[in-house]
Amino acid sequence: MQKQTTPSTKAKIAGILAETGRTFAGLQATLKGLSNPTIVISSAVAGEGKSIFTAGLGIVAARNMSGKVLLIDCNWHAPTLHSFFDINPQFTFENGIENGGLQQHIMPTSYANLELLPAPINREKLETTKSALSLIRALKDSYALTIIDTPAILAANRHMVDPIAIAANSNGIALTVLANKTPRQLVKKAQTMLEVSGSRTLGLIVNQYCNPLAS
């Protein structure tokens, strides 16, 4: 049974779907020919709008792909992805992914062909990055596309899931940037860190950009 999304939640997402659709068209071309691709959505610093963009991208992808799309919330220190789908996370590692307990924690959303694995509620006890990579590897082959929301690359909390390591083990990463807010040098620093790790950068997503020619 698909979960019902409230009108307020739908309103939050509806505003970004048009722009997300254009971004997805570009990603499709970049990922063409790849089997069960995995992509990461991150940002240089926190507060760039990456999680709501991830939610919107998942909705658009699920509407346009022949197969199921999975969202994975790897922003374990401050997860928000579940809130866009009105899901109450109950995910723990008690059963262990090796014992087949992982599938029961994947939640349907109110959008056809779109599912979500929320952040675990016992994350403080985990070897975070290692555990996150194990989750991704265990699930990705069952989905047409897996989209991963991670912490910011320059996050100060050393206990967060490492977005660099997640990106290096994916088919590419897209960085969200808040227009006229994110310092250029921080974006450049994040890009350099990704390049050094061997990650494939798919592009920059500029949130809240206003075209001066349109005003």
C-alpha positions in Angstrom: 0.0 0.0 0.0 1.4 3.4 -1.0 1.6 6.0 1.7 -0.6 9.1 1.4 1.3 12.4 1.1 -0.3 15.4 2.8 -1.3 18.5 0.8 1.3 20.6 2.6 4.1 18.1 1.7 2.9 18.0 -1.9 3.1 21.8 -2.1 6.7 21.8 -0.9 7.7 19.4 -3.7 5.5 20.7 -6.5 7.4 23.9 -6.7 10.6 22.2 -7.7 9.3 19.6 -10.1 9.5 21.6 -13.3 13.2 22.5 -12.8 13.9 19.0 -11.5 12.5 17.6 -14.7 15.0 19.6 -16.8 17.8 18.4 -14.6 16.7 14.8 -14.9 16.7 15.0 -18.7 20.3 15.9 -18.6 21.1 13.1 -16.1 19.4 10.6 -18.3 21.8 11.4 -21.2 24.8 11.2 -18.9 23.8 7.8 -17.4 22.6 6.3 -20.7 23.8 2.7 -21.1 24.5 2.2 -17.4 22.8 -0.7 -15.7 21.1 0.1 -12.3 23.0 3.4 -11.9 23.5 5.0 -8.5 23.8 8.8 -8.2 24.6 11.0 -5.2 23.1 14.4 -4.4 25.2 16.5 -2.1 26.4 20.1 -1.5 29.5 21.9 -0.4 27.8 23.1 2.8 24.6 22.5 4.6 21.3 24.3 3.9 21.6 24.3 0.1 18.3 22.5 -0.5 19.8 19.2 -1.6 17.3 17.0 0.2 14.1 18.5 -1.3 15.8 18.4 -4.7 16.6 14.7 -4.1 12.9 14.1 -3.3 11.8 15.9 -6.5 14.4 14.1 -8.6 13.1 10.8 -7.3 9.5 11.7 -8.2 10.5 12.7 -11.7 12.7 9.7 -12.3 9.9 7.3 -11.1 7.5 8.9 -13.6 9.9 8.6 -16.5 11.8 5.3 -16.0 10.7 1.8 -16.7 11.4 0.4 -13.3 11.4 1.3 -9.6 13.5 4.1 -8.2 14.9 4.0 -4.7 15.8 7.0 -2.5 18.4 6.3 0.2 18.8 8.9 3.0 22.5 8.7 4.0 22.4 12.1 5.8 22.2 10.2 9.0 23.2 13.0 11.4 20.3 15.2 10.3 17.9 13.2 8.1 15.0 15.0 6.4 14.2 13.0 3.3 11.4 11.0 5.1 9.6 14.3 6.0 8.9 15.1 2.3 6.9 11.8 2.1 5.3 11.9 5.6 7.1 8.7 6.6 7.9 7.8 10.2 11.3 6.1 10.1 11.6 2.8 12.1 14.8 1.5 10.4 17.4 -0.2 12.6 20.3 -2.5 11.9 19.1 -5.1 14.4 18.4 -7.8 11.8 21.5 -7.1 9.8 21.5 -6.7 6.0 23.1 -10.1 5.6 20.0 -11.8 7.1 17.5 -10.4 4.7 16.1 -7.9 7.2 16.8 -4.8 5.0 13.9 -5.1 2.6 11.3 -4.7 5.3 12.6 -1.2 6.1 12.1 0.1 2.5 9.0 2.3 2.5 6.6 2.9 -0.3 5.7 6.5 -1.1 2.5 8.0 -2.5 4.3 8.2 -5.9 4.1 5.2 -8.1 7.4 3.3 -8.5 9.2 5.4 -5.9 10.5 3.9 -2.6 12.5 5.2 0.3 15.0 3.8 2.7 15.1 6.3 5.5 18.0 6.9 7.8 18.4 4.3 10.6 17.2 5.4 14.0 20.2 3.7 15.7 22.8 5.4 13.6 25.0 6.6 16.5 26.1 3.0 17.1 27.2 2.3 13.5 30.4 2.5 11.6 28.6 5.0 9.5 30.3 5.1 6.1 31.0 1.4 6.0 27.4 0.6 6.9 26.0 3.1 4.3 28.1 1.6 1.5 26.9 -1.9 2.5 23.3 -0.8 2.3 23.8 0.7 -1.2 25.5 -2.3 -2.5 22.8 -4.6 -1.2 20.0 -2.7 -2.8 21.1 -1.0 -6.0 20.7 -4.0 -8.3 17.0 -4.2 -7.6 16.2 -0.7 -8.9 16.3 1.1 -12.2 17.9 4.0 -10.4 19.2 4.6 -6.9 19.4 8.3 -5.7 21.4 8.9 -2.5 21.1 12.0 -0.3 24.3 12.6 1.7 25.6 15.2 4.2 27.4 18.2 2.9 30.9 17.6 1.8 32.4 20.2 4.1 30.3 19.2 7.1 32.0 19.8 10.4 30.7 16.6 12.2 33.3 13.9 11.6 30.8 11.2 12.6 28.7 11.8 9.5 28.5 9.5 6.6 31.4 10.5 4.3 29.9 11.9 1.1 33.2 11.6 -0.7 33.4 7.9 -0.2 29.8 7.4 -1.2 30.3 9.5 -4.4 33.5 7.5 -5.3 31.5 4.3 -5.1 28.6 5.6 -7.3 28.1 6.5 -10.9 28.4 10.2 -10.2 27.5 13.1 -7.9 25.6 16.3 -8.5 26.3 19.3 -6.2 23.5 21.6 -5.2 24.4 25.3 -4.7 22.2 28.0 -3.3 22.2 31.0 -5.6 23.9 34.1 -4.3 24.7 32.5 -1.0 27.2 29.7 -1.2 30.8 31.1 -1.2 32.5 30.3 -4.5 35.6 29.1 -2.8 33.8 26.5 -0.8 32.1 25.1 -3.9 35.6 24.9 -5.6 37.0 23.2 -2.5 34.3 20.6 -2.6 34.8 20.0 -6.3 38.6 19.6 -5.8 38.0 17.0 -3.0 35.7 15.1 -5.4 38.2 15.2 -8.2 41.0 13.9 -5.9 38.8 11.0 -4.8 38.1 10.0 -8.4 34.4 10.8 -8.2 32.5 11.6 -11.3 30.9 15.0 -11.1 27.6 15.2 -13.0 27.1 18.9 -12.6 26.0 21.7 -10.4 22.3 22.3 -9.4 21.7 26.0 -8.7 18.8 26.4 -6.3 16.7 29.6 -6.2 18.3 31.1 -9.3 16.5 34.1 -10.8 17.4 34.9 -14.4 17.9 38.7 -14.6 16.8 38.7 -18.2 13.4 37.3 -17.1 12.6 40.2 -14.8 
